[in-house]
Amino acid sequence: MVNAVPEMQPGQIVLSKFPFSDMAVSKWRPGLVISSADYHAVTGQVWLLMITRAKASAWPNDIMIEEYKSAGLEQPCLVRMKLYTLDYKLLGKTIGQVTPRSLAQARRQCAEIIGADNFG
């Protein structure tokens, strides 16, 4: 068990140092927490999905955050199925929360991408 992990819940939007593909650069960006508080407490790690305004470069599984203002975002954004894992120490502040419906949709997309219905 890892000590002193802040209480983060699935659906929260947190600022994080998002690692770009070339790994040479990272930038503070919002990310959607999709892992459970129990997972955070045991590992000290958090699973996040990228949040972006990049509508021009749409991906097939992008999810529009319709409630962007109440989610703490300044303008309409998308949840992009670009998963990353970070140590909780690399996270900034929590800026908002998506609706349970948006979280469920993001989790369904993740499950579909990894073929979770084919496990077992």
MOPAC internal coordinates of N, CA, C and O (Angstrom, degrees):
PM7 1SCF
backbone

  N    0.0000 0     0.00 0     0.00 0    0    0    0
  C    1.4589 1     0.00 0     0.00 0    1    0    0
  C    1.5275 1   108.75 1     0.00 0    2    1    0
  O    1.2310 1   120.98 1   -43.18 1    3    2    1
  N    1.3010 1   115.73 1   136.82 1    3    2    1
  C    1.4666 1   122.89 1   178.87 1    5    3    2
  C    1.5170 1   108.24 1   -90.99 1    6    5    3
  O    1.2310 1   120.08 1   -40.50 1    7    6    5
  N    1.3336 1   117.46 1   139.50 1    7    6    5
  C    1.4627 1   120.88 1  -178.90 1    9    7    6
  C    1.5187 1   112.31 1   -87.92 1   10    9    7
  O    1.2310 1   120.42 1   -31.00 1   11   10    9
  N    1.3142 1   116.80 1   149.00 1   11   10    9
  C    1.4647 1   124.98 1   168.95 1   13   11   10
  C    1.5193 1   115.32 1    59.21 1   14   13   11
  O    1.2310 1   120.38 1  -141.26 1   15   14   13
  N    1.3239 1   116.88 1    38.74 1   15   14   13
  C    1.4625 1   119.76 1   173.90 1   17   15   14
  C    1.5181 1   107.69 1   -81.15 1   18   17   15
  O    1.2310 1   119.84 1   -54.03 1   19   18   17
  N    1.3363 1   117.92 1   125.97 1   19   18   17
  C    1.4637 1   119.07 1   179.44 1   21   19   18
  C    1.5281 1   110.70 1   -61.48 1   22   21   19
  O    1.2310 1   120.91 1   -31.52 1   23   22   21
  N    1.2946 1   115.87 1   148.48 1   23   22   21
  C    1.4680 1   121.62 1  -178.85 1   25   23   22
  C    1.5271 1   109.62 1   -72.11 1   26   25   23
  O    1.2310 1   120.80 1   -76.50 1   27   26   25
  N    1.3195 1   116.08 1   103.50 1   27   26   25
  C    1.4608 1   122.05 1   175.63 1   29   27   26
  C    1.5068 1   108.08 1  -115.45 1   30   29   27
  O    1.2310 1   120.85 1   -39.70 1   31   30   29
  N    1.3041 1   115.99 1   140.30 1   31   30   29
  C    1.4537 1   121.41 1  -177.60 1   33   31   30
  C    1.5247 1   110.19 1  -118.08 1   34   33   31
  O    1.2310 1   120.29 1   -29.96 1   35   34   33
  N    1.3243 1   117.04 1   150.04 1   35   34   33
  C    1.4530 1   119.45 1   173.83 1   37   35   34
  C    1.5342 1   110.19 1   -55.98 1   38   37   35
  O    1.2310 1   120.90 1   -40.76 1   39   38   37
  N    1.3158 1   115.88 1   139.24 1   39   38   37
  C    1.4668 1   121.10 1  -179.97 1   41   39   38
  C    1.5137 1   113.31 1    99.36 1   42   41   39
  O    1.2310 1   120.26 1   164.57 1   43   42   41
  N    1.3340 1   117.11 1   -15.43 1   43   42   41
  C    1.4626 1   119.13 1   177.52 1   45   43   42
  C    1.5295 1   109.82 1   -73.58 1   46   45   43
  O    1.2310 1   121.35 1   -31.42 1   47   46   45
  N    1.3151 1   115.02 1   148.58 1   47   46   45
  C    1.4582 1   121.05 1   173.12 1   49   47   46
  C    1.5159 1   106.83 1  -106.78 1   50   49   47
  O    1.2310 1   121.32 1   -57.54 1   51   50   49
  N    1.3247 1   115.09 1   122.46 1   51   50   49
  C    1.4594 1   121.49 1  -178.55 1   53   51   50
  C    1.5233 1   109.64 1  -122.88 1   54   53   51
  O    1.2310 1   120.98 1   -27.28 1   55   54   53
  N    1.3134 1   115.74 1   152.72 1   55   54   53
  C    1.4552 1   119.81 1   172.72 1   57   55   54
  C    1.5225 1   108.31 1   -81.45 1   58   57   55
  O    1.2310 1   120.96 1   -42.79 1   59   58   57
  N    1.3214 1   115.78 1   137.21 1   59   58   57
  C    1.4572 1   120.23 1  -178.83 1   61   59   58
  C    1.5214 1   109.73 1  -145.50 1   62   61   59
  O    1.2310 1   121.45 1   -20.99 1   63   62   61
  N    1.3080 1   114.84 1   159.01 1   63   62   61
  C    1.4599 1   120.60 1   173.91 1   65   63   62
  C    1.5236 1   106.37 1   -81.00 1   66   65   63
  O    1.2310 1   120.72 1   -85.59 1   67   66   65
  N    1.3301 1   116.23 1    94.41 1   67   66   65
  C    1.4582 1   121.07 1  -176.89 1   69   67   66
  C    1.5193 1   109.97 1   -73.64 1   70   69   67
  O    1.2310 1   120.17 1   -56.91 1   71   70   69
  N    1.3365 1   117.27 1   123.09 1   71   70   69
  C    1.4636 1   119.91 1   179.68 1   73   71   70
  C    1.5254 1   111.02 1   -82.45 1   74   73   71
  O    1.2310 1   120.09 1   -57.36 1   75   74   73
  N    1.3224 1   117.43 1   122.64 1   75   74   73
  C    1.4567 1   120.62 1   176.54 1   77   75   74
  C    1.5248 1   109.64 1   -77.26 1   78   77   75
  O    1.2310 1   120.34 1   -19.59 1   79   78   77
  N    1.3184 1   116.95 1   160.41 1   79   78   77
  C    1.4657 1   122.79 1  -173.00 1   81   79   78
  C    1.5214 1   113.72 1   -55.28 1   82   81   79
  O    1.2310 1   119.88 1   143.05 1   83   82   81
  N    1.3238 1   117.84 1   -36.95 1   83   82   81
  C    1.4596 1   119.39 1  -177.83 1   85   83   82
  C    1.5337 1   112.12 1   -79.20 1   86   85   83
  O    1.2310 1   119.79 1   174.16 1   87   86   85
  N    1.3245 1   118.01 1    -5.84 1   87   86   85
  C    1.4583 1   125.79 1   176.95 1   89   87   86
  C    1.5312 1   113.85 1    63.12 1   90   89   87
  O    1.2310 1   119.75 1  -179.09 1   91   90   89
  N    1.3283 1   118.07 1     0.91 1   91   90   89
  C    1.4594 1   120.44 1  -179.71 1   93   91   90
  C    1.5228 1   111.61 1   -80.74 1   94   93   91
  O    1.2310 1   120.74 1   157.14 1   95   94   93
  N    1.3310 1   116.19 1   -22.86 1   95   94   93
  C    1.4565 1   121.20 1  -173.81 1   97   95   94
  C    1.5215 1   109.02 1  -133.80 1   98   97   95
  O    1.2310 1   120.79 1   -35.03 1   99   98   97
  N    1.3092 1   116.09 1   144.97 1   99   98   97
  C    1.4664 1   120.83 1   168.51 1  101   99   98
  C    1.5223 1   106.81 1  -134.63 1  102  101   99
  O    1.2310 1   120.92 1   -22.11 1  103  102  101
  N    1.3174 1   115.85 1   157.89 1  103  102  101
  C    1.4584 1   121.24 1  -174.76 1  105  103  102
  C    1.5245 1   108.32 1  -145.67 1  106  105  103
  O    1.2310 1   120.21 1   -37.13 1  107  106  105
  N    1.3391 1   117.20 1   142.87 1  107  106  105
  C    1.4674 1   120.54 1   176.70 1  109  107  106
  C    1.5216 1   108.40 1   -66.86 1  110  109  107
  O    1.2310 1   121.15 1   -58.15 1  111  110  109
  N    1.3302 1   115.41 1   121.85 1  111  110  109
  C    1.4547 1   121.46 1  -179.82 1  113  111  110
  C    1.5225 1   109.13 1  -144.26 1  114  113  111
  O    1.2310 1   120.41 1   -22.44 1  115  114  113
  N    1.3228 1   116.83 1   157.56 1  115  114  113
  C    1.4623 1   118.45 1   174.46 1  117  115  114
  C    1.5254 1   111.02 1   -74.46 1  118  117  115
  O    1.2310 1   121.17 1   -34.87 1  119  118  117
  N    1.3200 1   115.36 1   145.13 1  119  118  117
  C    1.4605 1   121.69 1   176.18 1  121  119  118
  C    1.5208 1   109.47 1  -137.16 1  122  121  119
  O    1.2310 1   120.65 1   -30.95 1  123  122  121
  N    1.3198 1   116.37 1   149.05 1  123  122  121
  C    1.4634 1   122.68 1   179.92 1  125  123  122
  C    1.5229 1   109.39 1   -96.09 1  126  125  123
  O    1.2310 1   120.51 1   -60.22 1  127  126  125
  N    1.3311 1   116.63 1   119.78 1  127  126  125
  C    1.4676 1   122.10 1   177.39 1  129  127  126
  C    1.5242 1   108.47 1   -71.90 1  130  129  127
  O    1.2310 1   120.46 1   -54.87 1  131  130  129
  N    1.3504 1   116.72 1   125.13 1  131  130  129
  C    1.4703 1   119.49 1   177.69 1  133  131  130
  C    1.5247 1   112.16 1  -119.50 1  134  133  131
  O    1.2310 1   119.75 1   168.78 1  135  134  133
  N    1.3255 1   118.09 1   -11.22 1  135  134  133
  C    1.4543 1   120.55 1   179.10 1  137  135  134
  C    1.5263 1   110.36 1   -86.35 1  138  137  135
  O    1.2310 1   121.19 1   -16.35 1  139  138  137
  N    1.3298 1   115.33 1   163.65 1  139  138  137
  C    1.4661 1   120.82 1  -174.71 1  141  139  138
  C    1.5235 1   112.30 1   -85.04 1  142  141  139
  O    1.2310 1   120.94 1   -22.57 1  143  142  141
  N    1.3163 1   115.80 1   157.43 1  143  142  141
  C    1.4669 1   121.71 1   176.47 1  145  143  142
  C    1.5329 1   110.25 1   -61.06 1  146  145  143
  O    1.2310 1   119.83 1   145.08 1  147  146  145
  N    1.3252 1   117.94 1   -34.92 1  147  146  145
  C    1.4717 1   120.94 1   177.75 1  149  147  146
  C    1.5267 1   110.53 1   -63.12 1  150  149  147
  O    1.2310 1   120.32 1   137.90 1  151  150  149
  N    1.3255 1   116.99 1   -42.10 1  151  150  149
  C    1.4675 1   121.16 1   178.12 1  153  151  150
  C    1.5267 1   110.26 1   -61.79 1  154  153  151
  O    1.2310 1   120.28 1   136.10 1  155  154  153
  N    1.3382 1   117.07 1   -43.90 1  155  154  153
  C    1.4663 1   120.98 1   179.63 1  157  155  154
  C    1.5288 1   110.67 1   -60.09 1  158  157  155
  O    1.2310 1   121.02 1   135.99 1  159  158  157
  N    1.3319 1   115.65 1   -44.01 1  159  158  157
  C    1.4660 1   120.41 1  -176.72 1  161  159  158
  C    1.5254 1   111.92 1   -64.21 1  162  161  159
  O    1.2310 1   120.33 1   143.54 1  163  162  161
  N    1.3278 1   116.97 1   -36.46 1  163  162  161
  C    1.4592 1   121.15 1  -177.52 1  165  163  162
  C    1.5242 1   111.89 1   -79.42 1  166  165  163
  O    1.2310 1   119.99 1   140.91 1  167  166  165
  N    1.3422 1   117.62 1   -39.09 1  167  166  165
  C    1.4669 1   120.94 1  -171.59 1  169  167  166
  C    1.5255 1   114.99 1  -106.45 1  170  169  167
  O    1.2310 1   120.23 1   155.99 1  171  170  169
  N    1.3342 1   117.17 1   -24.01 1  171  170  169
  C    1.4595 1   120.18 1  -173.07 1  173  171  170
  C    1.5218 1   112.32 1    76.58 1  174  173  171
  O    1.2310 1   120.58 1  -172.59 1  175  174  173
  N    1.3221 1   116.49 1     7.41 1  175  174  173
  C    1.4597 1   123.02 1  -178.71 1  177  175  174
  C    1.5299 1   110.52 1  -109.29 1  178  177  175
  O    1.2310 1   121.10 1   -25.54 1  179  178  177
  N    1.3316 1   115.50 1   154.46 1  179  178  177
  C    1.4612 1   121.41 1   179.41 1  181  179  178
  C    1.5240 1   108.12 1  -131.81 1  182  181  179
  O    1.2310 1   120.63 1   -46.76 1  183  182  181
  N    1.3342 1   116.41 1   133.24 1  183  182  181
  C    1.4668 1   121.66 1   174.12 1  185  183  182
  C    1.5123 1   107.97 1   -92.30 1  186  185  183
  O    1.2310 1   120.95 1   -49.97 1  187  186  185
  N    1.3254 1   115.79 1   130.03 1  187  186  185
  C    1.4653 1   121.36 1  -178.78 1  189  187  186
  C    1.5203 1   110.63 1  -131.04 1  190  189  187
  O    1.2310 1   121.65 1   -25.91 1  191  190  189
  N    1.3227 1   114.45 1   154.09 1  191  190  189
  C    1.4628 1   121.42 1   169.97 1  193  191  190
  C    1.5134 1   108.03 1  -111.27 1  194  193  191
  O    1.2310 1   120.86 1   -34.53 1  195  194  193
  N    1.3046 1   115.97 1   145.47 1  195  194  193
  C    1.4616 1   122.61 1  -179.51 1  197  195  194
  C    1.5197 1   110.83 1   -66.63 1  198  197  195
  O    1.2310 1   120.87 1   -38.73 1  199  198  197
  N    1.3204 1   115.94 1   141.27 1  199  198  197
  C    1.4683 1   122.13 1   170.99 1  201  199  198
  C    1.5208 1   106.39 1  -116.57 1  202  201  199
  O    1.2310 1   121.07 1   -49.13 1  203  202  201
  N    1.3320 1   115.56 1   130.87 1  203  202  201
  C    1.4576 1   120.42 1  -174.53 1  205  203  202
  C    1.5251 1   111.45 1  -142.97 1  206  205  203
  O    1.2310 1   120.87 1   -19.73 1  207  206  205
  N    1.3288 1   115.94 1   160.27 1  207  206  205
  C    1.4701 1   121.67 1   172.09 1  209  207  206
  C    1.5234 1   110.49 1   -98.03 1  210  209  207
  O    1.2310 1   119.66 1  -179.44 1  211  210  209
  N    1.3125 1   118.25 1     0.56 1  211  210  209
  C    1.4613 1   124.18 1  -170.83 1  213  211  210
  C    1.5287 1   113.05 1   -71.57 1  214  213  211
  O    1.2310 1   120.71 1  -108.54 1  215  214  213
  N    1.3191 1   116.26 1    71.46 1  215  214  213
  C    1.4635 1   120.44 1   179.11 1  217  215  214
  C    1.5299 1   111.61 1   -72.21 1  218  217  215
  O    1.2310 1   120.35 1   152.58 1  219  218  217
  N    1.3344 1   116.94 1   -27.42 1  219  218  217
  C    1.4661 1   120.84 1  -177.70 1  221  219  218
  C    1.5245 1   111.84 1   -67.33 1  222  221  219
  O    1.2310 1   120.56 1   153.98 1  223  222  221
  N    1.3242 1   116.53 1   -26.02 1  223  222  221
  C    1.4712 1   120.29 1  -179.99 1  225  223  222
  C    1.5239 1   109.82 1  -110.10 1  226  225  223
  O    1.2310 1   120.41 1  -128.04 1  227  226  225
  N    1.3056 1   116.82 1    51.96 1  227  226  225
  C    1.4654 1   122.12 1  -173.74 1  229  227  226
  C    1.5313 1   112.42 1   -58.74 1  230  229  227
  O    1.2310 1   121.73 1   -37.69 1  231  230  229
  N    1.3273 1   114.29 1   142.31 1  231  230  229
  C    1.4614 1   122.73 1   172.50 1  233  231  230
  C    1.5207 1   106.95 1  -106.15 1  234  233  231
  O    1.2310 1   119.81 1   -25.66 1  235  234  233
  N    1.3335 1   117.98 1   154.34 1  235  234  233
  C    1.4711 1   120.24 1  -175.65 1  237  235  234
  C    1.5250 1   115.06 1   -58.82 1  238  237  235
  O    1.2310 1   119.39 1   149.33 1  239  238  237
  N    1.3254 1   118.77 1   -30.67 1  239  238  237
  C    1.4610 1   121.03 1  -174.99 1  241  239  238
  C    1.5217 1   113.47 1  -104.21 1  242  241  239
  O    1.2310 1   119.42 1  -164.45 1  243  242  241
  N    1.3305 1   118.70 1    15.55 1  243  242  241
  C    1.4638 1   121.11 1   177.86 1  245  243  242
  C    1.5281 1   110.69 1   -58.89 1  246  245  243
  O    1.2310 1   121.08 1   -35.00 1  247  246  245
  N    1.3244 1   115.55 1   145.00 1  247  246  245
  C    1.4624 1   121.83 1   178.50 1  249  247  246
  C    1.5308 1   108.17 1  -123.04 1  250  249  247
  O    1.2310 1   120.28 1   -57.72 1  251  250  249
  N    1.3122 1   117.07 1   122.28 1  251  250  249
  C    1.4637 1   121.45 1   178.23 1  253  251  250
  C    1.5301 1   109.19 1   -73.46 1  254  253  251
  O    1.2310 1   120.81 1   -48.75 1  255  254  253
  N    1.3268 1   116.06 1   131.25 1  255  254  253
  C    1.4681 1   120.92 1   174.42 1  257  255  254
  C    1.5192 1   106.05 1   -89.78 1  258  257  255
  O    1.2310 1   120.55 1   -84.21 1  259  258  257
  N    1.3172 1   116.55 1    95.79 1  259  258  257
  C    1.4614 1   121.52 1  -175.76 1  261  259  258
  C    1.5188 1   112.11 1   -69.91 1  262  261  259
  O    1.2310 1   120.21 1   147.96 1  263  262  261
  N    1.3027 1   117.20 1   -32.04 1  263  262  261
  C    1.4585 1   122.53 1  -177.79 1  265  263  262
  C    1.5217 1   110.40 1   -94.12 1  266  265  263
  O    1.2310 1   120.15 1  -136.63 1  267  266  265
  N    1.3194 1   117.33 1    43.37 1  267  266  265
  C    1.4607 1   121.29 1  -169.40 1  269  267  266
  C    1.5243 1   113.82 1   -59.11 1  270  269  267
  O    1.2310 1   119.08 1   143.97 1  271  270  269
  N    1.3258 1   119.36 1   -36.03 1  271  270  269
  C    1.4738 1   119.89 1  -178.60 1  273  271  270
  C    1.5289 1   111.48 1   -67.29 1  274  273  271
  O    1.2310 1   120.14 1   135.19 1  275  274  273
  N    1.3174 1   117.33 1   -44.81 1  275  274  273
  C    1.4629 1   119.40 1   179.11 1  277  275  274
  C    1.5323 1   111.19 1   -71.84 1  278  277  275
  O    1.2310 1   120.38 1   163.97 1  279  278  277
  N    1.3351 1   116.88 1   -16.03 1  279  278  277
  C    1.4616 1   121.10 1   176.55 1  281  279  278
  C    1.5327 1   111.35 1   -85.83 1  282  281  279
  O    1.2310 1   120.58 1   179.97 1  283  282  281
  N    1.3533 1   116.51 1    -0.03 1  283  282  281
  C    1.4552 1   120.32 1   177.30 1  285  283  282
  C    1.5185 1   114.36 1    87.46 1  286  285  283
  O    1.2310 1   120.58 1  -166.68 1  287  286  285
  N    1.3347 1   116.49 1    13.32 1  287  286  285
  C    1.4586 1   121.26 1  -179.25 1  289  287  286
  C    1.5206 1   110.12 1  -101.23 1  290  289  287
  O    1.2310 1   120.35 1   -33.93 1  291  290  289
  N    1.3168 1   116.94 1   146.07 1  291  290  289
  C    1.4612 1   121.75 1  -175.69 1  293  291  290
  C    1.5209 1   113.44 1   -80.20 1  294  293  291
  O    1.2310 1   120.41 1   156.50 1  295  294  293
  N    1.3300 1   116.81 1   -23.50 1  295  294  293
  C    1.4614 1   120.45 1  -179.42 1  297  295  294
  C    1.5157 1   109.44 1  -150.38 1  298  297  295
  O    1.2310 1   119.94 1   -12.06 1  299  298  297
  N    1.3337 1   117.71 1   167.94 1  299  298  297
  C    1.4634 1   119.98 1  -178.54 1  301  299  298
  C    1.5281 1   111.83 1   -55.77 1  302  301  299
  O    1.2310 1   121.15 1   -43.53 1  303  302  301
  N    1.3186 1   115.40 1   136.47 1  303  302  301
  C    1.4629 1   122.02 1  -177.96 1  305  303  302
  C    1.5218 1   109.85 1  -137.84 1  306  305  303
  O    1.2310 1   121.95 1   -12.35 1  307  306  305
  N    1.3302 1   113.88 1   167.65 1  307  306  305
  C    1.4586 1   122.58 1   177.81 1  309  307  306
  C    1.5194 1   109.64 1  -118.33 1  310  309  307
  O    1.2310 1   120.90 1   -32.15 1  311  310  309
  N    1.3233 1   115.88 1   147.85 1  311  310  309
  C    1.4535 1   120.55 1   165.46 1  313  311  310
  C    1.5225 1   104.87 1   -90.89 1  314  313  311
  O    1.2310 1   120.81 1   -56.04 1  315  314  313
  N    1.3133 1   116.05 1   123.96 1  315  314  313
  C    1.4663 1   121.55 1  -179.57 1  317  315  314
  C    1.5189 1   108.02 1  -105.89 1  318  317  315
  O    1.2310 1   120.41 1   -41.84 1  319  318  317
  N    1.3149 1   116.82 1   138.16 1  319  318  317
  C    1.4648 1   122.17 1  -179.09 1  321  319  318
  C    1.5246 1   110.83 1   -74.91 1  322  321  319
  O    1.2310 1   121.53 1  -121.50 1  323  322  321
  N    1.3195 1   114.67 1    58.50 1  323  322  321
  C    1.4591 1   122.85 1   175.98 1  325  323  322
  C    1.5196 1   105.38 1  -118.17 1  326  325  323
  O    1.2310 1   121.04 1   -82.84 1  327  326  325
  N    1.3241 1   115.62 1    97.16 1  327  326  325
  C    1.4579 1   123.34 1  -173.29 1  329  327  326
  C    1.5204 1   110.97 1   -84.89 1  330  329  327
  O    1.2310 1   120.82 1   -42.76 1  331  330  329
  N    1.3212 1   116.04 1   137.24 1  331  330  329
  C    1.4557 1   120.66 1   172.90 1  333  331  330
  C    1.5208 1   109.07 1  -143.60 1  334  333  331
  O    1.2310 1   121.34 1   -26.51 1  335  334  333
  N    1.3281 1   115.04 1   153.49 1  335  334  333
  C    1.4602 1   122.91 1  -179.17 1  337  335  334
  C    1.5184 1   108.21 1  -119.39 1  338  337  335
  O    1.2310 1   121.16 1   -48.84 1  339  338  337
  N    1.3263 1   115.40 1   131.16 1  339  338  337
  C    1.4637 1   120.02 1   179.36 1  341  339  338
  C    1.5184 1   110.78 1  -132.30 1  342  341  339
  O    1.2310 1   120.86 1   -28.72 1  343  342  341
  N    1.3160 1   115.97 1   151.28 1  343  342  341
  C    1.4495 1   121.87 1   169.68 1  345  343  342
  C    1.5264 1   107.31 1   -65.74 1  346  345  343
  O    1.2310 1   120.22 1   -41.14 1  347  346  345
  N    1.3153 1   117.18 1   138.86 1  347  346  345
  C    1.4676 1   120.07 1  -177.13 1  349  347  346
  C    1.5266 1   112.17 1   -57.42 1  350  349  347
  O    1.2310 1   120.00 1   155.42 1  351  350  349
  N    1.3405 1   117.60 1   -24.58 1  351  350  349
  C    1.4682 1   120.89 1   180.00 1  353  351  350
  C    1.5310 1   112.17 1   -67.09 1  354  353  351
  O    1.2310 1   120.18 1   162.33 1  355  354  353
  N    1.3261 1   117.27 1   -17.67 1  355  354  353
  C    1.4623 1   121.74 1  -179.32 1  357  355  354
  C    1.5251 1   112.53 1   -93.04 1  358  357  355
  O    1.2310 1   120.60 1  -173.66 1  359  358  357
  N    1.3249 1   116.45 1     6.34 1  359  358  357
  C    1.4628 1   120.69 1  -179.64 1  361  359  358
  C    1.5122 1   110.61 1   -96.47 1  362  361  359
  O    1.2310 1   121.15 1   -34.25 1  363  362  361
  N    1.3217 1   115.40 1   145.75 1  363  362  361
  C    1.4545 1   121.47 1   174.32 1  365  363  362
  C    1.5147 1   109.40 1   -93.49 1  366  365  363
  O    1.2310 1   121.25 1    30.94 1  367  366  365
  N    1.3053 1   115.21 1  -149.06 1  367  366  365
  C    1.4649 1   119.54 1  -175.59 1  369  367  366
  C    1.5299 1   112.68 1   -79.21 1  370  369  367
  O    1.2310 1   121.62 1   -21.75 1  371  370  369
  N    1.3213 1   114.50 1   158.25 1  371  370  369
  C    1.4620 1   121.43 1   172.31 1  373  371  370
  C    1.5188 1   107.45 1   -80.60 1  374  373  371
  O    1.2310 1   120.46 1   -50.00 1  375  374  373
  N    1.3380 1   116.73 1   130.00 1  375  374  373
  C    1.4673 1   119.85 1  -177.85 1  377  375  374
  C    1.5172 1   113.40 1  -108.63 1  378  377  375
  O    1.2310 1   119.91 1   166.19 1  379  378  377
  N    1.3232 1   117.77 1   -13.81 1  379  378  377
  C    1.4642 1   119.28 1  -179.18 1  381  379  378
  C    1.5119 1   111.85 1   175.38 1  382  381  379
  O    1.2310 1   121.50 1    15.49 1  383  382  381
  N    1.3152 1   114.74 1  -164.51 1  383  382  381
  C    1.4633 1   121.95 1  -175.50 1  385  383  382
  C    1.5239 1   108.45 1  -150.75 1  386  385  383
  O    1.2310 1   120.14 1   -42.33 1  387  386  385
  N    1.3357 1   117.34 1   137.67 1  387  386  385
  C    1.4614 1   120.43 1   173.51 1  389  387  386
  C    1.5184 1   108.49 1   -84.54 1  390  389  387
  O    1.2310 1   120.62 1   -13.34 1  391  390  389
  N    1.3113 1   116.41 1   166.66 1  391  390  389
  C    1.4613 1   120.84 1   177.88 1  393  391  390
  C    1.5298 1   109.59 1   -71.01 1  394  393  391
  O    1.2310 1   120.20 1   -22.96 1  395  394  393
  N    1.3291 1   117.23 1   157.04 1  395  394  393
  C    1.4669 1   119.63 1   175.67 1  397  395  394
  C    1.5333 1   111.82 1   -55.81 1  398  397  395
  O    1.2310 1   120.34 1   144.94 1  399  398  397
  N    1.3138 1   116.95 1   -35.06 1  399  398  397
  C    1.4728 1   120.84 1   178.63 1  401  399  398
  C    1.5312 1   111.21 1   -63.21 1  402  401  399
  O    1.2310 1   120.15 1   135.52 1  403  402  401
  N    1.3327 1   117.31 1   -44.48 1  403  402  401
  C    1.4638 1   120.45 1   179.21 1  405  403  402
  C    1.5274 1   111.33 1   -65.52 1  406  405  403
  O    1.2310 1   120.33 1   139.87 1  407  406  405
  N    1.3323 1   116.98 1   -40.13 1  407  406  405
  C    1.4646 1   120.19 1   177.55 1  409  407  406
  C    1.5237 1   110.53 1   -62.86 1  410  409  407
  O    1.2310 1   120.33 1   134.75 1  411  410  409
  N    1.3217 1   116.98 1   -45.25 1  411  410  409
  C    1.4636 1   120.68 1   179.72 1  413  411  410
  C    1.5299 1   110.78 1   -61.48 1  414  413  411
  O    1.2310 1   120.41 1   140.02 1  415  414  413
  N    1.3149 1   116.82 1   -39.98 1  415  414  413
  C    1.4594 1   120.96 1   178.50 1  417  415  414
  C    1.5306 1   110.73 1   -63.74 1  418  417  415
  O    1.2310 1   120.29 1   136.83 1  419  418  417
  N    1.3257 1   117.05 1   -43.17 1  419  418  417
  C    1.4679 1   120.78 1   178.52 1  421  419  418
  C    1.5244 1   110.82 1   -63.22 1  422  421  419
  O    1.2310 1   120.18 1   136.94 1  423  422  421
  N    1.3124 1   117.26 1   -43.06 1  423  422  421
  C    1.4612 1   120.62 1   179.51 1  425  423  422
  C    1.5297 1   111.23 1   -65.96 1  426  425  423
  O    1.2310 1   120.16 1   141.89 1  427  426  425
  N    1.3365 1   117.31 1   -38.11 1  427  426  425
  C    1.4691 1   120.46 1   176.72 1  429  427  426
  C    1.5270 1   110.92 1   -62.55 1  430  429  427
  O    1.2310 1   120.76 1   137.64 1  431  430  429
  N    1.3283 1   116.15 1   -42.36 1  431  430  429
  C    1.4681 1   120.16 1   179.36 1  433  431  430
  C    1.5338 1   110.15 1   -62.15 1  434  433  431
  O    1.2310 1   120.34 1   136.89 1  435  434  433
  N    1.3318 1   116.96 1   -43.11 1  435  434  433
  C    1.4728 1   120.52 1   178.16 1  437  435  434
  C    1.5255 1   110.31 1   -60.65 1  438  437  435
  O    1.2310 1   120.26 1   133.67 1  439  438  437
  N    1.3159 1   117.10 1   -46.33 1  439  438  437
  C    1.4567 1   121.49 1  -179.72 1  441  439  438
  C    1.5289 1   111.22 1   -61.42 1  442  441  439
  O    1.2310 1   120.53 1   139.84 1  443  442  441
  N    1.3149 1   116.59 1   -40.16 1  443  442  441
  C    1.4671 1   120.95 1   178.98 1  445  443  442
  C    1.5320 1   110.33 1   -64.93 1  446  445  443
  O    1.2310 1   120.48 1   136.69 1  447  446  445
  N    1.3240 1   116.70 1   -43.31 1  447  446  445
  C    1.4654 1   120.91 1  -177.64 1  449  447  446
  C    1.5309 1   111.45 1   -62.74 1  450  449  447
  O    1.2310 1   119.85 1   140.50 1  451  450  449
  N    1.3287 1   117.89 1   -39.50 1  451  450  449
  C    1.4725 1   119.94 1  -179.23 1  453  451  450
  C    1.5245 1   112.45 1   -89.65 1  454  453  451
  O    1.2310 1   120.13 1  -179.78 1  455  454  453
  N    1.3211 1   117.35 1     0.22 1  455  454  453
  C    1.4585 1   120.69 1   178.68 1  457  455  454
  C    1.5111 1   112.59 1    69.38 1  458  457  455
  O    1.2310 1   120.29 1  -142.17 1  459  458  457
  N    1.3361 1   117.04 1    37.83 1  459  458  457
  C    1.4612 1   121.43 1  -176.69 1  461  459  458
  C    1.5179 1   113.11 1   -58.60 1  462  461  459
  O    1.2310 1   119.96 1   152.56 1  463  462  461
  N    1.3318 1   117.69 1   -27.44 1  463  462  461
  C    1.4544 1   119.68 1   179.56 1  465  463  462
  C    1.5320 1   111.27 1   -71.99 1  466  465  463
  O    1.2310 1   119.95 1   170.74 1  467  466  465
  N    1.3329 1   117.70 1    -9.26 1  467  466  465
  C    1.4671 1   122.05 1   179.68 1  469  467  466
  C    1.5231 1   112.75 1  -100.60 1  470  469  467
  O    1.2310 1   120.00 1  -177.37 1  471  470  469
  N    1.3365 1   117.60 1     2.63 1  471  470  469
  C    1.4662 1   120.31 1  -179.46 1  473  471  470
  C    1.5193 1   109.82 1   -75.53 1  474  473  471
  O    1.2310 1   121.27 1   -31.29 1  475  474  473
  N    1.3313 1   115.17 1   148.71 1  475  474  473
  C    1.4581 1   120.30 1   172.97 1  477  475  474
  C    1.4416 1   112.13 1    88.19 1  478  477  475
  O    1.2310 1   120.10 1   180.00 1  479  478  477

